[in-house]
Amino acid sequence: MERGQFERLALEHLDSVHRMAMKLTRRQDDAADLVQETYLRALRSSERFEERQGGMRPWLFTILHNIHRTRLKRESRAPIAVEAFYEADERNTTPGEPPPAWNLSAFDWEHVDGRLKQAVEELKPEYQVVLLLWGVEGLKYREIAGILDLPIGTVMSRLFRIRKTLATALEDMREELGIRVSETES
C-alpha cells in the first residue's frame, strides 16, 4: 500500500483511536500522547501493514493497547511521589494503581437513560473496555481478543457477564418499558 493511501486510511480512524485512548488514560494530555505514539509507530510500520480481516482499525487499537500496557508496566515500577498518595486517596484508589479504563466523560451520554449509565459505570474496568470495543466500536470477538491479547473465549465470557449484569441492573427499566423476556433468555 502506498504511503498516501495508508495515511488516509489511518486518519479515518483517528476519532475511534482517540476515544479509546481517553477510555484507557482518562486524561486528555495522556490520551493525546498515546494517540500520537500510536500513529507514529503505525507510520513507521506502514510498509509492513497488510490489510487483512479486520483492516486498519483493529491494527491501530492493538498498537494503542500495547503501548498503553507497556506504559502501565513501566509506571508501576517507577517510584511514587508523596503527592501521588494524596491524589490516589482523592480518587479512592491505591497509589500506582492505573485509573479505570472507561472515562465516561468522554462518551456522549446525552441520549442515554441515567440508569443505563450507572449500570455501565459499575462494571469492572476490564468489562468496560470489552463493552466499548464491541458495543461502541463494533469490533468482532476475534478482533477484540487480538487487541486485548485475550483468548476469544474470555471475550465471549466477559460479554455474556456484561449482558447478564446489565440485564439484572436494568430489570426495573425493562418492566417500565414493557419489554418481555422469553424463558430461554432468562
N, C-alpha and C positions, 0 to 999 in steps of 0.2 A: 504494500500500500504506500502510495507516495505521501510525503510529509504533509503537504497542504490538506489532503483528504483526511489524513489521520488527525490533524489538529482540529478540523471542522467537526469530525465525528466525536472527538473527545470533548470539545467545548459544548456540544449539545447536552452533555450530561453534567455540566458544571453545577446547576442548581441541585440536582439529586446528590451529588458528591458533597456539596456544601451542607445540605440538610443533614446528611448522615454524619458529617464531621461535627456539626452542632450537637447532635444527639450523643455522640461519643465524648465530647470535651466539655460541653455545657458553657463554654466561654467563647465569645466572638473572636478574640485575638488568637486563641489556641486553635479554633476551627479554621481560621484563615491560614495559619501556619501549616496545619495539617493538609489542607486542600492544595496549598502551594507546593508542598513537598510531594504530594501525590502526583500532581501534574508534572512536576519536574522529573520524577522517576519514570512516569509514563512516557514523556517525551524522549528521555534517554533510551528507553527500551522500544521506541516506536518501530524500528526496523525489524524487531523480533515479534511484533504483535501480529497475530493471525486471527482473523475474525472466525470464531468457532461458534459453538452452540449459543451461548449467551450474548456474545458480542462485547462491545466496549464497556457498557455499564458495570456488569459483574466484575470485569477485569479491573476497572478503576476502584470499585468497592473493595476488592481483595487487596490491592495495593494500599488503600487507605486504612483498612483494618490492620494489616501487618505493620504499617508504620505506627499506628496508634498503640498496638500491643507492645511493640519494641520500646516505645517511649514510656509506657506504664512500667515495664520491667526495669528500665534504666532509672526512672524516678523512684521506684520502690527501694532501690539500693542506695540512693543518694541520702546524705544526711538531711535531717529535717530541722528547720529553724524553729526557734521557740515560738515565733508568731504563728507558725502552722498549727500548733496545738490549740491556740485560741480560735483561729479560723475554722479548724475542724470541729471544735466544740460548738461554734455558732451554726454549723451545717449539720450537727448531730451525727458526725461520722468520726472515724478514728484517723489520726494523722497518718499520712501516706496512703490512705485508702483512696482509690480512684472514685470520683463522683459517679452517681448513677449515669447510665449510658443514654438515658432518654431525657432530653431537655424539652419539656412540654411548652415552654415559652416560645420555642422556635417553630412549633406546629400550629397551624391555623385551626383553633378550636371554636371559631365564631359560630358555626352552624352545628355544633355537636352538643348533645344533651350533657349537662353537668354530671349526671350520674355515670355516663359512659367515661367521661374524662377522669372522674375519680377512680373508677374501676381500673382504667389503664394505668393511672399513676401508682396504684397499689401493687401492680405486677412487679415481679423481680426484674432487675435491670437486664439480665440475660434473656428474659422473655420479651421485654420491651423491644430489644434490638431485633429479635426474630420477627415480632409483630410488625415493626417498621419496615423491614426488608420485604416481608411477604405482603402485608396489607396496604402499605403506602407506596412502596417502590414496585410492587407487582412481580417480584422475582420468584422463580420456581424453587422448589425444595432443594434440588441439586445445586443451584446457584448459591443459595443461602449457605448450604453446607460447605461449599468451596470457599466462600468469603470468610466465614467464621471458623473454618478449619475444624468442622464438627462432622461426625458421621451423619448421614442423611436420616437415619432412624432417630437421632437425637433431635433434629429439626422437626421431624414429624411428631415426636413425642411432646416437644415444647408447644407446638401449635395446638395439639389436642388439649393439653393442660390449659393453654390460654383460652381456648374456646369454652372449655368447661368452667373455668374460673369466672370468665366474663358472663357466661350464661347464668351462673348462680348469683353473681353480684347484681345482675340486672333483671332478676326474676320479677320484681315488682313493676319494672318498666314494661316487661313483656305482657304482664297481666293488664296493666293500664292501657296498653295499645291493642289488647285483644288478640295477641299472637298466640296461636295454638301450637303446641309441640306434640308431635306424634310419639307414640310409646317407643318406637325404635330409636328416636333421637334422645330420649331421656335416660 
